[in-house]
């Protein structure tokens, strides 16, 4: 609250003075906003425990790439672009999935159009069914045009893996253990293994979680009627803990 109002401006009890030049109608000056902002250091233990420590939305069907491994595909980009094209047997279910192109022409960690595509990868943003997909680079803008053709194996031009992750916070990757079985790996480890996980999916809505460690946890998806382990395109997990 202001303690002094003069012709020079408004002085607050933290000695911040807002002059008439910095006052904006129906708002507070930027200095006061900065001083009153909420930061992690200002949050108490109780408040911090109420904030999700990690979450992820991923496609459990697409952790390894297009289903036709023998299909000849090409990935290409133009110079000065944030997007590229990937031919192949794509379907709309791939939209949002992130792929890491692990090698190009036998070179591990190579770039595409001058952009690193092995660490952050590319994300599918649109699909022409059965023909091609448009992807966006997750780590920059291209500096050159480039095209490479192959079947997606290391001996045929390029190889790739799919994280399946559409969007996430503090999740580095998803490991597919088996059909309907996944391990969620944290980017930054939890303080301990005593956290809670809520998982939902496209079949039962909720599912089993286990093998909880500070660095990862395991979850499964089961079909509604048969309860057999089943891959699904939609899996969501959220983590709360210390």
C-alpha positions, 0 to 999 in steps of 0.5 A, a space after each residue: 500500500 502507498 504510504 506517501 502521495 505527493 506531486 512527485 509521485 506515489 511512494 510505497 512502504 518498500 521505498 519504491 516511488 512511482 512518478 506520474 510518468 511511470 503510472 499507467 491507468 488502472 495498473 501498477 508500475 513495473 517496479 512494484 510488479 517486480 517487487 511483488 512477483 511470486 518466485 520459487 524462493 518466495 514459496 513456502 514448503 506447502 505451496 511448492 508441494 502443490 505444484 506439479 513436479 513433472 507431467 507428460 502427454 505422449 503417444 504410446 503407439 509411435 515410440 519407434 516411428 512409422 509402421 512400414 520400416 521398409 518404406 523409402 522415405 526422404 527428409 528435406 528442408 530449405 535454407 532459412 526455414 523453421 520447418 521441413 518435409 518428411 515423406 512416408 506413410 504418415 497418418 494424423 495420429 502422428 501429429 505432435 509426435 517428436 522424432 530425434 534423427 540420430 544419424 544422417 549418412 552414417 554420421 551420428 549427431 549430424 545436423 539437417 540444414 545446419 540444425 541439430 536434430 539429434 538432441 531436441 529433434 523435430 515435431 510433426 505439425 501436419 500430415 498429408 495422409 499416406 504421403 508426407 508430414 511437415 515438421 518443425 525444428 525444435 532447436 533453430 532455423 536452417 542455414 542451408 538446404 538439405 535432403 536425405 533419402 533412406 528407410 530410416 535405418 542407419 545403413 540407408 541415409 538416416 536413422 531416427 527414434 520417436 519419443 512419442 512425447 507431444 508436450 511435457 515438463 521435466 520429462 526427458 524421454 519415454 522408454 517402451 518396455 513392451 506392448 502397453 508398458 512404458 517407463 517415464 524418465 525425468 529430466 531432473 530427478 525427484 528429491 526422493 521416490 516418495 512422490 505420487 503419480 496420476 496416469 490416465 489413458 485412452 482405454 481405462 482412464 486410469 492405470 497401474 504405476 510401479 517401479 518408482 525411483 527418483 529418476 523414473 517410473 513405470 506405467 501400463 495400459 490395459 484394454 477395457 474388456 480383456 485387460 490385456 496390455 495394449 498400446 494406445 495413442 494417448 497417455 497422460 501422467 502428472 507427478 506431485 512430490 517433494 
